[in-house]
Amino acid sequence: MIGALMLDIAGTELTQEDIELLQAPQVGGMILFSRNIESPAQVRALTDHMRRIRPEILIAVDQEGGRVQRLRQGFTLLPAMGRLGELYQSEPAKAIELSEQCGWLMATEVLAVGIDFSFAPVLDLNDISDVIGDRGFARNPADIVTLAGAFLKGLKKAGMASTGKHFPGHGSVKADSHVAAAIDSRSYDEIYQKDMQTFIQLMPQLDALMPAHVIYDQIDPNPAGFSPYWIQNVLRQQLKFNGVLFSDDLSMQAACVAGGADARLKAALDAGCDMGLVCNDRAAQCTALEGISDIALPDQQRLERMRGKIPASVPGLNIELDDEWKQIRDNVSEFRSISS
């Protein structure tokens, strides 16, 4: 059974404490960070060990490209998606092709080391946000839909589920919600006509969404990830989205409005998230876990959609795959080198 809490570990292998936490029924996911990565072979050994302890665990990573790329040593470095948006202005067909290749290449390499999915793609506008910037494909929603749609096609071809983030849009908010409260005072209509369009138009292709830790104060006093209005009324009822909903990291500063780690996780789940992330704070993870120990497990059928098409383990794994992988890796690497 898959629980409602996703957490992380400190090192490159499991400690006894990690193993004990993995066995808790309400732990449903693990997310890897740069500190957990030494090589493809080491990552695959780590994910295989996690599954020996907890076969049903979902394992995730942030492997967007550009500055948000946890898997680096031994993996293909991807361009920031904003570079594809720039290329799209002059060579749209090439940008679309490269976007699909980036999605396929990222997913193929991530799956090879036993990770089910990356929290990608970013569907926010590449606008004024300090934390989004060129993580977003473009400033224009129509361009994002085209390029992210191609990226999603690549993910699906490789066998990876997708997570669009950060609904209903973080690109028009300057503050970084990791370190400060982020408030967007625009009307619902403004947000709907601009930022939400990328999510709405790509919703049929998305397996999951991650709500933003942003307060849209003309609409609801809670950050979107804690808001029954945004999650139940807008996403589930109006937009009919039936995919998985992951909270953003509940250790982020903008999430602290909900109280301690247990209160934050419970607020996210009560609002309608399927799984909450508590990262980089073991004490907070234990507090959060204790706080939800007696609640029902989340929708299992929905969460199972995030299971990646992971190949059989290969001893001494290096990311050296077939001819298609080599050609696409070369294409993407060449573009990254000339666009960075």
Secondary structure by P-SEA (a helix, b strand, c coil): cccccccccccccccaaaaaaaaccccccccccccccccaaaaaaaaaaaaaacccccccccccccccccccccbbbbccaaaaaaaaaccaaaaaaaaaaaaaaaaaaaaaacccccccccccccccccccccccccccaaaaaaaaaaaaaaaaaabbbbbbcccccccccccccccbbbbbcccaaaaaaccaaaaaaacccccbbbbbcccccccccccccccccccccccccccccccbbbbcccccccccccccaaaaaaaaaaacccbbbbcccaaaaaaaaaaaccccccccccccccccccccccccccccccaaaaaaaaaaaaaaaacc
